[in-house]
Amino acid sequence: MTRTINLIFRVVDVALVALLFGMTVMVFVNVVLRYGFGSGIDVSDELSRFFFVWLIFLGAIAAMHRNMHIGFDLVLLLAPRPLRRAILVVANGLVVVVCGLLITGALQQFDINATNIAPVTRLPMIWVFGAVIPMAGAIGLIAALRMLGYLTGRLTSLPRGGEVAP
């Protein structure tokens, strides 16, 4: 199971690299073509925006996996140990609720975004706005598992940036 989870997050990391590389190449080539030759590739502006949106949302998944989201932990550090677990349970529970709201909203907008077409690439805009669905699903799942870990006592240490919870 751990190997599968590590493989999934490795795929996310590879996708992040590919998106950043593709976005950088498209923007660079377009700048060279516009300033050097007076023309450009129309599709690269739109695709680089799409890549950037996916880069942000997939990056949020990778950051959640590594405990690298910005957090205010002064209260957590000052609280007694039993209260720390309760605070972490509540915090992760709130993350799960917000992710549920994001998924609900995205699914309600799905039909609208699936029929809106991007002007240049002619891709349905669900390819852009739909990025919130895997992001909210993955982050919600991670937060739910952490919440259960703190509830059951399996997770006892404070989350540290850059570390993956067991």
Accessible surface in RSA format (square Angstrom, percent):
REM  Atomic radii and reference values for relative SASA: ProtOr
REM  Chains: A
REM  Algorithm: Lee & Richards
REM  Probe-radius: 1.40
REM  Slices: 20
REM RES _ NUM      All-atoms   Total-Side   Main-Chain    Non-polar    All polar
REM                ABS   REL    ABS   REL    ABS   REL    ABS   REL    ABS   REL
RES MET A   1   178.37  92.4 134.31  88.9  44.05 104.9 115.58  98.3  62.79  83.2
RES THR A   2    94.73  67.4  92.73  94.0   2.00   4.8  57.66  77.4  37.07  56.0
RES ARG A   3   208.35  87.5 201.71 102.8   6.64  15.8  81.47 111.3 126.88  76.9
RES THR A   4    74.59  53.1  71.48  72.5   3.12   7.4  45.09  60.6  29.50  44.6
RES ILE A   5    63.90  36.4  63.80  47.5   0.10   0.2  63.90  46.0   0.00   0.0
RES ASN A   6    82.87  57.2  76.65  74.1   6.23  15.0  26.57  63.9  56.31  54.4
RES LEU A   7   112.85  62.9 109.37  78.2   3.48   8.8 112.45  79.0   0.40   1.1
RES ILE A   8    94.11  53.6  91.99  68.5   2.13   5.1  93.94  67.6   0.17   0.5
RES PHE A   9    24.93  12.5  24.77  15.3   0.16   0.4  24.78  15.0   0.14   0.4
RES ARG A  10   156.02  65.5 154.01  78.5   2.01   4.8  32.97  45.1 123.05  74.6
RES VAL A  11    89.41  58.8  87.68  79.4   1.73   4.2  89.03  77.4   0.38   1.0
RES VAL A  12    18.34  12.1  17.07  15.5   1.26   3.0  18.34  15.9   0.00   0.0
RES ASP A  13    35.11  24.6  33.85  33.7   1.25   3.0  19.27  45.4  15.83  15.8
RES VAL A  14    91.30  60.1  89.58  81.1   1.72   4.1  90.99  79.1   0.31   0.8
RES ALA A  15    31.65  29.1  25.45  39.3   6.20  14.1  31.38  44.2   0.27   0.7
RES LEU A  16    29.45  16.4  28.63  20.5   0.82   2.0  28.85  20.3   0.60   1.6
RES VAL A  17   105.04  69.1 101.82  92.2   3.22   7.8 104.36  90.7   0.68   1.8
RES ALA A  18    59.28  54.5  46.85  72.3  12.43  28.3  53.30  75.1   5.98  15.8
RES LEU A  19    28.58  15.9  27.94  20.0   0.64   1.6  28.35  19.9   0.23   0.6
RES LEU A  20    91.32  50.9  91.32  65.3   0.00   0.0  91.32  64.1   0.00   0.0
RES PHE A  21   137.55  68.8 132.49  82.1   5.06  13.2 136.93  83.0   0.62   1.8
RES GLY A  22    15.84  19.5   0.00   N/A  15.84  19.5  15.84  43.5   0.00   0.0
RES MET A  23    32.23  16.7  32.23  21.3   0.00   0.0  27.45  23.3   4.78   6.3
RES THR A  24    77.10  54.8  70.90  71.9   6.19  14.8  65.04  87.4  12.06  18.2
RES VAL A  25    62.10  40.9  60.17  54.5   1.92   4.6  62.10  54.0   0.00   0.0
RES MET A  26    32.33  16.7  28.69  19.0   3.63   8.7  24.96  21.2   7.37   9.8
RES VAL A  27    72.35  47.6  69.85  63.2   2.50   6.0  72.30  62.8   0.04   0.1
RES PHE A  28   133.43  66.8 129.48  80.2   3.94  10.3 133.11  80.7   0.32   0.9
RES VAL A  29    56.21  37.0  55.06  49.8   1.15   2.8  56.21  48.8   0.00   0.0
RES ASN A  30     5.16   3.6   5.06   4.9   0.10   0.2   3.30   7.9   1.86   1.8
RES VAL A  31    70.36  46.3  70.06  63.4   0.30   0.7  70.31  61.1   0.05   0.1
RES VAL A  32    65.84  43.3  60.76  55.0   5.08  12.2  65.84  57.2   0.00   0.0
RES LEU A  33    46.75  26.0  46.75  33.4   0.00   0.0  46.75  32.8   0.00   0.0
RES ARG A  34   105.71  44.4  93.00  47.4  12.71  30.3  39.01  53.3  66.70  40.4
RES TYR A  35   189.08  88.3 155.12  88.3  33.96  88.4 109.53  82.3  79.55  98.1
RES GLY A  36    54.48  67.2   0.00   N/A  54.48  67.2  25.78  70.8  28.70  64.3
RES PHE A  37   149.36  74.7 116.66  72.3  32.69  85.1 125.36  76.0  24.00  68.7
RES GLY A  38    71.01  87.6   0.00   N/A  71.01  87.6  33.58  92.1  37.44  83.8
RES SER A  39    64.28  54.3  55.66  74.3   8.62  19.9  46.03  98.0  18.25  25.6
RES GLY A  40    29.63  36.5   0.00   N/A  29.63  36.5   1.09   3.0  28.54  63.9
RES ILE A  41    78.01  44.4  74.16  55.2   3.85   9.3  78.01  56.2   0.00   0.0
RES ASP A  42    97.77  68.5  89.94  89.5   7.83  18.5  19.89  46.8  77.87  77.7
RES VAL A  43    54.18  35.7  52.73  47.7   1.45   3.5  52.73  45.8   1.45   3.9
RES SER A  44     4.56   3.9   3.80   5.1   0.75   1.7   3.51   7.5   1.05   1.5
RES ASP A  45    62.67  43.9  59.55  59.3   3.12   7.4  19.03  44.8  43.64  43.5
RES GLU A  46     3.81   2.2   3.75   2.8   0.06   0.1   2.71   5.2   1.10   0.9
RES LEU A  47    46.28  25.8  46.28  33.1   0.00   0.0  46.28  32.5   0.00   0.0
RES SER A  48    11.57   9.8  10.50  14.0   1.07   2.5   2.36   5.0   9.20  12.9
RES ARG A  49   139.44  58.5 136.29  69.5   3.15   7.5  68.92  94.2  70.52  42.7
RES PHE A  50    16.09   8.0  16.03   9.9   0.06   0.1  16.09   9.8   0.00   0.0
RES PHE A  51    55.30  27.7  55.07  34.1   0.23   0.6  55.17  33.4   0.13   0.4
RES PHE A  52    99.49  49.8  99.49  61.6   0.00   0.0  99.49  60.3   0.00   0.0
RES VAL A  53    38.38  25.3  37.99  34.4   0.39   0.9  38.38  33.3   0.00   0.0
RES TRP A  54    58.29  23.4  58.29  28.2   0.00   0.0  54.69  29.2   3.60   5.8
RES LEU A  55    30.88  17.2  28.69  20.5   2.19   5.5  28.69  20.1   2.19   5.9
RES ILE A  56    90.63  51.6  81.38  60.6   9.25  22.3  87.82  63.2   2.81   7.6
RES PHE A  57    53.16  26.6  53.16  32.9   0.00   0.0  53.16  32.2   0.00   0.0
RES LEU A  58    23.74  13.2  23.74  17.0   0.00   0.0  23.74  16.7   0.00   0.0
RES GLY A  59    22.99  28.3   0.00   N/A  22.99  28.3  18.67  51.2   4.31   9.7
RES ALA A  60    21.87  20.1  17.07  26.3   4.80  10.9  20.72  29.2   1.15   3.0
RES ILE A  61     7.58   4.3   7.58   5.6   0.00   0.0   7.58   5.5   0.00   0.0
RES ALA A  62     7.55   6.9   7.35  11.3   0.20   0.4   7.55  10.6   0.00   0.0
RES ALA A  63    23.65  21.7  19.97  30.8   3.69   8.4  23.11  32.5   0.54   1.4
RES MET A  64    17.20   8.9  16.96  11.2   0.24   0.6   5.51   4.7  11.69  15.5
RES HIS A  65    20.84  11.4  20.38  14.2   0.46   1.2   5.68   5.9  15.16  17.6
RES ARG A  66    70.64  29.7  70.64  36.0   0.00   0.0  19.17  26.2  51.47  31.2
RES ASN A  67    24.50  16.9   9.95   9.6  14.55  35.0   9.16  22.0  15.34  14.8
RES MET A  68   114.54  59.3  87.09  57.6  27.46  65.4  79.64  67.7  34.90  46.2
RES HIS A  69    92.90  50.8  72.08  50.1  20.82  53.2  52.23  53.8  40.67  47.3
RES ILE A  70   182.03 103.6 149.07 111.1  32.96  79.4 155.55 112.0  26.49  71.9
RES GLY A  71    61.69  76.1   0.00   N/A  61.69  76.1  33.13  90.9  28.56  64.0
RES PHE A  72   160.99  80.5 129.71  80.3  31.28  81.4 132.38  80.3  28.61  81.9
RES ASP A  73    73.56  51.5  72.21  71.9   1.35   3.2  15.29  36.0  58.27  58.1
RES LEU A  74    96.44  53.7  94.88  67.9   1.56   3.9  95.86  67.3   0.57   1.5
RES VAL A  75    88.77  58.4  86.28  78.1   2.49   6.0  88.04  76.5   0.73   2.0
RES LEU A  76    16.82   9.4  16.00  11.4   0.82   2.1  16.00  11.2   0.82   2.2
RES LEU A  77    90.03  50.1  77.32  55.3  12.71  32.0  77.32  54.3  12.71  34.2
RES LEU A  78   137.94  76.8 108.55  77.7  29.40  73.9 111.17  78.1  26.78  72.1
RES ALA A  79    10.02   9.2   2.19   3.4   7.82  17.8   7.46  10.5   2.56   6.8
RES PRO A  80    85.61  62.4  73.32  66.8  12.29  44.7  85.53  70.6   0.08   0.5
RES ARG A  81   151.70  63.7 145.50  74.2   6.20  14.8  61.95  84.7  89.75  54.4
RES PRO A  82   107.13  78.1  90.84  82.8  16.29  59.2  98.62  81.4   8.51  52.9
RES LEU A  83    90.53  50.4  86.79  62.1   3.74   9.4  89.55  62.9   0.98   2.6
RES ARG A  84    49.95  21.0  49.95  25.5   0.00   0.0   5.54   7.6  44.40  26.9
RES ARG A  85    81.63  34.3  81.63  41.6   0.00   0.0  18.28  25.0  63.35  38.4
RES ALA A  86    46.92  43.1  39.54  61.0   7.39  16.8  46.22  65.1   0.71   1.9
RES ILE A  87    51.53  29.3  48.08  35.8   3.45   8.3  50.94  36.7   0.59   1.6
RES LEU A  88    13.64   7.6  13.64   9.8   0.00   0.0  13.64   9.6   0.00   0.0
RES VAL A  89    24.39  16.0  23.99  21.7   0.40   1.0  23.99  20.8   0.40   1.1
RES VAL A  90    91.43  60.2  85.48  77.4   5.95  14.3  90.70  78.8   0.73   2.0
RES ALA A  91    44.92  41.3  39.70  61.3   5.22  11.9  43.50  61.3   1.42   3.8
RES ASN A  92    14.16   9.8  13.80  13.3   0.36   0.9   0.61   1.5  13.56  13.1
RES GLY A  93    15.18  18.7   0.00   N/A  15.18  18.7  14.37  39.4   0.81   1.8
RES LEU A  94   109.62  61.0 108.90  77.9   0.72   1.8 109.03  76.6   0.59   1.6
RES VAL A  95    51.74  34.0  49.26  44.6   2.48   6.0  51.63  44.9   0.11   0.3
RES VAL A  96    46.17  30.4  43.76  39.6   2.41   5.8  43.76  38.0   2.41   6.5
RES VAL A  97    89.05  58.6  81.80  74.1   7.25  17.5  87.54  76.1   1.51   4.1
RES VAL A  98    80.97  53.3  80.97  73.3   0.00   0.0  80.97  70.3   0.00   0.0
RES CYS A  99     7.29   5.5   7.29   8.1   0.00   0.0   2.36   6.0   4.93   5.3
RES GLY A 100    33.30  41.1   0.00   N/A  33.30  41.1  31.79  87.3   1.51   3.4
RES LEU A 101   121.94  67.9 113.23  81.0   8.70  21.9 113.54  79.7   8.40  22.6
RES LEU A 102    72.19  40.2  67.10  48.0   5.09  12.8  70.16  49.3   2.03   5.5
RES ILE A 103    47.29  26.9  47.29  35.2   0.00   0.0  47.29  34.1   0.00   0.0
RES THR A 104    69.69  49.6  66.26  67.2   3.43   8.2  44.48  59.7  25.21  38.1
RES GLY A 105    28.93  35.7   0.00   N/A  28.93  35.7  28.35  77.8   0.58   1.3
RES ALA A 106    12.93  11.9   2.16   3.3  10.77  24.5  10.17  14.3   2.76   7.3
RES LEU A 107   101.21  56.4  86.31  61.7  14.90  37.5  86.64  60.8  14.58  39.2
RES GLN A 108   132.84  74.3 104.91  76.7  27.93  66.5  42.16  89.7  90.67  68.8
RES GLN A 109    86.63  48.4  86.63  63.3   0.00   0.0  28.28  60.2  58.35  44.3
RES PHE A 110    82.71  41.4  82.71  51.2   0.00   0.0  82.71  50.1   0.00   0.0
RES ASP A 111   108.89  76.3 106.49 106.0   2.39   5.7  33.55  79.0  75.34  75.1
RES ILE A 112    92.62  52.7  89.39  66.6   3.22   7.8  92.61  66.7   0.01   0.0
RES ASN A 113    17.06  11.8  17.06  16.5   0.00   0.0   0.00   0.0  17.06  16.5
RES ALA A 114    34.39  31.6  23.12  35.7  11.27  25.6  23.12  32.6  11.27  29.9
RES THR A 115   104.25  74.1  82.51  83.7  21.74  51.8  73.11  98.2  31.14  47.1
RES ASN A 116    72.57  50.0  68.93  66.6   3.64   8.8  12.68  30.5  59.89  57.9
RES ILE A 117    75.60  43.0  51.50  38.4  24.10  58.1  51.50  37.1  24.10  65.4
RES ALA A 118     0.76   0.7   0.50   0.8   0.26   0.6   0.76   1.1   0.00   0.0
RES PRO A 119   106.07  77.3  85.16  77.6  20.91  76.0  89.55  73.9  16.53 102.7
RES VAL A 120    68.68  45.2  47.81  43.3  20.88  50.3  51.77  45.0  16.91  45.9
RES THR A 121    27.45  19.5   5.04   5.1  22.41  53.4   8.41  11.3  19.04  28.8
RES ARG A 122   155.77  65.4 141.02  71.9  14.75  35.1  56.23  76.8  99.55  60.3
RES LEU A 123    63.99  35.6  63.93  45.7   0.06   0.2  63.94  44.9   0.05   0.1
RES PRO A 124    41.49  30.2  41.44  37.8   0.05   0.2  41.44  34.2   0.05   0.3
RES MET A 125    38.45  19.9  38.45  25.4   0.00   0.0  37.18  31.6   1.27   1.7
RES ILE A 126    25.69  14.6  22.92  17.1   2.77   6.7  22.92  16.5   2.77   7.5
RES TRP A 127   147.66  59.3 145.56  70.5   2.10   4.9 133.65  71.3  14.01  22.7
RES VAL A 128    12.44   8.2  11.72  10.6   0.72   1.7  11.72  10.2   0.72   2.0
RES PHE A 129   108.28  54.2  98.76  61.2   9.53  24.8 102.73  62.3   5.55  15.9
RES GLY A 130     9.21  11.4   0.00   N/A   9.21  11.4   5.88  16.1   3.32   7.4
RES ALA A 131     0.55   0.5   0.08   0.1   0.47   1.1   0.08   0.1   0.47   1.3
RES VAL A 132    21.61  14.2  21.28  19.3   0.32   0.8  21.28  18.5   0.32   0.9
RES ILE A 133    46.44  26.4  45.18  33.7   1.26   3.0  45.18  32.5   1.26   3.4
RES PRO A 134    57.11  41.6  45.44  41.4  11.67  42.4  55.57  45.9   1.55   9.6
RES MET A 135    18.92   9.8  18.69  12.4   0.23   0.5  11.44   9.7   7.48   9.9
RES ALA A 136     0.33   0.3   0.00   0.0   0.33   0.8   0.00   0.0   0.33   0.9
RES GLY A 137    30.03  37.0   0.00   N/A  30.03  37.0  23.67  65.0   6.36  14.2
RES ALA A 138    29.73  27.3  21.40  33.0   8.33  18.9  27.53  38.8   2.20   5.8
RES ILE A 139    15.18   8.6  15.18  11.3   0.00   0.0  15.18  10.9   0.00   0.0
RES GLY A 140     8.79  10.8   0.00   N/A   8.79  10.8   8.11  22.3   0.68   1.5
RES LEU A 141   111.60  62.1 106.21  76.0   5.38  13.5 109.69  77.0   1.90   5.1
RES ILE A 142    22.14  12.6  21.00  15.6   1.14   2.8  21.96  15.8   0.19   0.5
RES ALA A 143     0.00   0.0   0.00   0.0   0.00   0.0   0.00   0.0   0.00   0.0
RES ALA A 144    25.35  23.3  25.35  39.1   0.00   0.0  25.35  35.7   0.00   0.0
RES LEU A 145    89.73  50.0  89.04  63.7   0.69   1.7  89.25  62.7   0.48   1.3
RES ARG A 146    26.61  11.2  25.99  13.3   0.61   1.5  12.96  17.7  13.64   8.3
RES MET A 147    42.59  22.1  42.59  28.2   0.00   0.0  34.20  29.1   8.39  11.1
RES LEU A 148    93.43  52.0  93.08  66.6   0.35   0.9  93.43  65.6   0.00   0.0
RES GLY A 149     1.05   1.3   0.00   N/A   1.05   1.3   0.79   2.2   0.26   0.6
RES TYR A 150     8.20   3.8   7.65   4.4   0.56   1.4   1.14   0.9   7.06   8.7
RES LEU A 151   101.54  56.5  80.34  57.5  21.19  53.3  81.80  57.4  19.74  53.1
RES THR A 152   104.31  74.2  66.00  66.9  38.31  91.3  70.70  95.0  33.61  50.8
RES GLY A 153    24.62  30.4   0.00   N/A  24.62  30.4  10.90  29.9  13.73  30.7
RES ARG A 154   145.22  61.0 113.66  57.9  31.56  75.1  76.13 104.1  69.09  41.9
RES LEU A 155    12.38   6.9  11.47   8.2   0.91   2.3  12.38   8.7   0.00   0.0
RES THR A 156    81.10  57.7  70.67  71.6  10.43  24.9  41.16  55.3  39.94  60.4
RES SER A 157    78.70  66.5  70.25  93.7   8.45  19.5  44.87  95.5  33.83  47.4
RES LEU A 158    39.16  21.8  31.77  22.7   7.39  18.6  31.77  22.3   7.39  19.9
RES PRO A 159    59.14  43.1  32.72  29.8  26.42  96.0  40.04  33.1  19.10 118.7
RES ARG A 160   153.14  64.3 147.80  75.3   5.34  12.7  31.69  43.3 121.45  73.6
RES GLY A 161    62.14  76.6   0.00   N/A  62.14  76.6  23.77  65.2  38.36  85.9
RES GLY A 162    44.78  55.2   0.00   N/A  44.78  55.2  19.62  53.9  25.16  56.4
RES GLU A 163    96.08  55.2  92.14  69.7   3.94   9.4  39.00  75.4  57.07  46.6
RES VAL A 164    76.66  50.4  53.27  48.2  23.39  56.4  53.27  46.3  23.39  63.4
RES ALA A 165    34.49  31.7  16.12  24.9  18.37  41.8  21.32  30.0  13.16  34.9
RES PRO A 166   132.96  96.9  87.69  79.9  45.28 164.6 124.25 102.6   8.72  54.2
END  Absolute sums over single chains surface
CHAIN  1 A    10698.1       9163.3       1534.8       7938.5       2759.6
END  Absolute sums over all chains
TOTAL         10698.1       9163.3       1534.8       7938.5       2759.6
